[in-house]
Amino acid sequence: MKQFFLFIALFFPIVSFAGSNFDEGIKAFQDSNYVLAIEKFHASLAETPNDVASYYNLGLANSEAEQYGKAIWSFEKVLKLSPADADAKDRIQICYTKLNPGKIWEPRLNRFESILYGFSGMTWSVLAIVFSFVLAICTILFLRMKDLSYKRLFIALGFLSFCCMISALVIAYGASNYSEQTRFAVVTKESIPTYKESNKMTSATLKEGDQVEVLETEVNDKNFIQVSSQSGDTYMVKSTDVDFI
């Protein structure tokens, strides 16, 4: 376990920017002082937000401390920043099984989407620009060529470039939204109550590790948010009872 942890720490070059808090977090983890490790990784994230390595190692520390809901949240943050991270998915499944024996965790993105969103929205935007240039060149050559066979070739290439450009733009928009928007949250407490109104509880409860989709953050009572559970039911919950991904 510790050897794997050290490998992860070395694998991400960005850790060199995380400062001494990250290093102290590693040392605390090696000493099995998971409470201190969690504190240090949180401090590291305060210094370098969106640091994948810090979130991953925070998840490991939470998992070892048997705070499985918070571990799932940490690994979900990894997937938000690095959707194709297979290790984070495996770790979530392990934590989810600890909380829900016999049940399988379902990722929000399928494998194909994970691969596509693994590249940043900026990368796909650049590709869209490249394909637009190719389309422009094909259009110019089509207009200049007199040979019918060449015209057909450039029509085909232009159509392919146009399709690729549109696809890249759509994926760029999706990847950007996925990494930047806060649309989901994880229950990190043992269980939380749900409400139909801010002063009217329901009989349903949400358990640690449950993921909810955030539907509305501006309800009548600012202490509450409207969410949709994995079963599709809609509730209001206290915003302090969940951790936003």
C-alpha positions in Angstrom: 0.0 0.0 0.0 2.7 2.5 1.0 4.8 1.5 -2.0 1.8 2.3 -4.3 1.3 5.6 -2.5 4.9 6.6 -3.1 4.6 5.6 -6.7 1.6 7.9 -7.1 3.5 10.7 -5.4 6.4 10.4 -7.9 4.1 9.8 -10.9 2.6 13.3 -10.8 5.3 15.9 -11.5 3.0 18.6 -10.4 3.6 17.7 -6.8 6.8 19.7 -6.8 4.6 22.8 -6.8 2.4 21.6 -3.9 4.9 22.8 -1.3 5.9 21.4 2.0 2.4 20.6 3.1 2.2 17.9 0.4 5.6 16.5 1.6 4.5 16.5 5.2 1.3 14.8 4.1 3.3 12.0 2.5 5.4 11.6 5.7 2.3 11.6 7.9 0.7 8.9 5.7 3.9 6.8 5.9 3.7 7.1 9.7 0.1 6.0 9.6 -1.0 9.4 11.0 -3.9 9.7 8.6 -5.6 12.6 10.4 -2.5 14.7 10.0 -2.1 13.5 6.4 -5.6 14.6 5.6 -5.0 18.0 7.2 -1.8 18.5 5.2 -3.3 17.5 1.9 -6.2 19.9 2.5 -3.6 22.6 3.2 -1.7 21.6 0.0 -4.9 22.1 -2.0 -5.5 25.5 -0.4 -2.1 26.4 -1.8 -2.5 24.7 -5.2 -6.2 24.2 -6.1 -7.1 21.5 -8.6 -3.9 19.6 -7.9 -4.7 16.0 -9.0 -2.0 14.4 -6.9 -3.2 16.1 -3.7 -6.8 15.0 -4.3 -5.7 11.5 -5.0 -3.5 11.2 -1.9 -6.2 12.9 0.2 -8.5 10.1 -1.0 -6.0 7.5 0.0 -5.6 9.0 3.5 -9.4 9.3 3.9 -9.7 5.7 2.8 -7.2 4.5 5.4 -8.9 6.5 8.0 -12.2 4.7 7.0 -13.8 7.9 6.0 -15.1 6.3 2.9 -17.6 9.0 1.9 -14.9 11.7 1.9 -12.5 9.3 0.1 -15.1 8.9 -2.7 -15.5 12.7 -2.9 -11.7 13.1 -3.2 -11.4 10.5 -5.9 -14.4 12.0 -7.7 -12.5 15.3 -7.7 -9.6 13.4 -9.4 -12.0 12.2 -12.1 -13.4 15.7 -12.6 -9.9 16.9 -13.4 -8.6 13.7 -15.0 -11.7 11.7 -16.3 -9.6 8.8 -17.7 -7.9 8.0 -14.4 -8.5 4.3 -13.9 -6.9 4.1 -10.5 -9.3 6.7 -9.1 -12.3 4.7 -10.5 -10.9 1.5 -8.8 -10.5 3.3 -5.5 -14.0 4.7 -5.6 -15.3 1.1 -6.3 -13.4 -0.2 -3.3 -14.8 2.6 -1.0 -18.3 2.2 -2.4 -18.2 -1.6 -1.7 -17.1 -0.9 1.9 -20.2 1.2 2.3 -22.6 -0.8 0.2 -21.5 -4.5 0.2 -22.4 -6.3 -3.0 -23.3 -3.1 -4.9 -21.4 -1.8 -7.9 -20.5 1.9 -8.4 -21.5 3.4 -11.7 -19.3 6.2 -13.1 -21.0 9.2 -14.6 -19.0 8.9 -17.8 -18.7 5.8 -19.9 -15.2 4.6 -21.0 -15.4 6.4 -24.4 -16.5 9.7 -22.8 -13.7 9.3 -20.2 -11.1 9.1 -23.0 -12.5 12.1 -24.9 -12.9 14.3 -21.8 -9.4 13.1 -20.7 -8.1 15.8 -23.0 -8.9 19.4 -21.9 -11.5 21.6 -23.5 -8.6 23.8 -24.7 -7.0 20.9 -26.5 -10.2 20.1 -28.4 -10.7 23.9 -29.2 -7.2 23.9 -30.8 -8.1 20.8 -32.8 -11.3 22.6 -34.0 -9.3 25.5 -35.2 -6.9 23.2 -37.0 -9.8 21.4 -38.7 -11.3 24.8 -39.7 -8.0 25.7 -41.4 -8.0 22.4 -43.3 -11.6 23.1 -44.3 -10.6 26.5 -45.6 -7.7 25.1 -47.6 -9.9 22.4 -49.1 -12.4 25.0 -50.1 -9.8 27.1 -51.8 -8.2 24.2 -53.6 -11.7 23.0 -54.7 -12.4 26.4 -56.3 -9.1 26.5 -58.1 -8.9 22.9 -59.4 -10.4 22.2 -62.8 -9.9 18.5 -62.8 -13.2 16.8 -61.6 -11.5 14.0 -59.7 -9.5 16.5 -57.6 -12.7 18.5 -57.0 -14.3 15.4 -55.6 -11.3 14.7 -53.5 -11.3 18.1 -51.9 -15.1 18.0 -51.4 -14.6 14.7 -49.5 -11.7 16.1 -47.5 -13.6 19.3 -46.8 -16.7 17.4 -45.6 -14.5 15.3 -43.3 -12.8 18.4 -41.9 -16.1 20.0 -41.3 -17.4 17.0 -39.4 -14.2 16.8 -37.3 -14.4 20.5 -36.6 -18.0 20.3 -35.3 -17.2 17.2 -33.3 -14.2 18.8 -31.7 -16.3 21.9 -30.8 -19.0 19.7 -29.2 -16.4 17.7 -27.2 -14.6 20.9 -26.2 -17.8 22.3 -24.8 -18.6 19.1 -23.0 -15.1 18.7 -21.5 -15.1 22.3 -20.3 -18.5 22.0 -18.6 -17.5 18.7 -17.0 -14.4 20.1 -15.5 -15.7 23.5 -14.5 -19.4 23.1 -13.5 -20.5 21.9 -10.0 -23.4 19.7 -10.8 -22.9 16.8 -8.4 -22.2 16.3 -4.7 -21.4 13.3 -2.4 -22.9 12.5 1.0 -19.9 12.4 3.4 -21.8 11.9 6.6 -23.1 8.5 7.8 -26.7 9.5 6.8 -28.5 12.8 6.1 -32.2 13.7 6.2 -34.1 14.9 3.1 -36.8 17.5 2.9 -39.8 18.4 0.7 -39.7 21.9 2.2 -37.2 23.5 4.4 -39.3 22.8 7.5 -40.8 19.5 6.4 -38.7 16.3 6.5 -39.4 13.2 4.4 -39.0 9.6 5.4 -36.1 9.1 3.0 -32.5 9.4 4.0 -29.3 9.5 2.0 -26.4 7.4 3.1 -22.7 8.0 3.1 -21.2 7.7 -0.3 -24.4 8.4 -2.2 -24.0 10.8 -5.1 -26.7 13.4 -5.9 -27.1 15.7 -8.9 -27.5 19.3 -7.8 -30.6 20.7 -9.5 -30.9 24.1 -7.9 -28.8 26.0 -5.4 -31.1 29.1 -5.0 -34.2 27.9 -3.2 -36.3 29.8 -0.7 -34.0 28.9 2.2 -30.4 29.5 1.3 -29.3 26.7 3.7 -30.9 24.2 1.3 -30.3 22.9 -2.2 -32.5 20.8 -4.4 -31.0 17.5 -5.5 -31.9 14.4 -7.5 -30.8 11.1 -6.0 -29.5 8.1 -8.0 -33.0 6.6 -8.0 -34.3 9.7 -9.6 -36.2 11.1 -6.6 -36.0 14.8 -6.0 -35.4 16.2 -2.5 -34.1 19.2 -0.6 -31.1 18.7 1.6 -28.9 21.0 3.7 -26.0 22.3 1.7 -23.7 21.5 4.7 -24.7 17.8 4.5 -22.9 17.2 1.2 -19.6 17.9 -0.3 -19.7 19.4 -3.8 -17.6 17.8 -6.5 
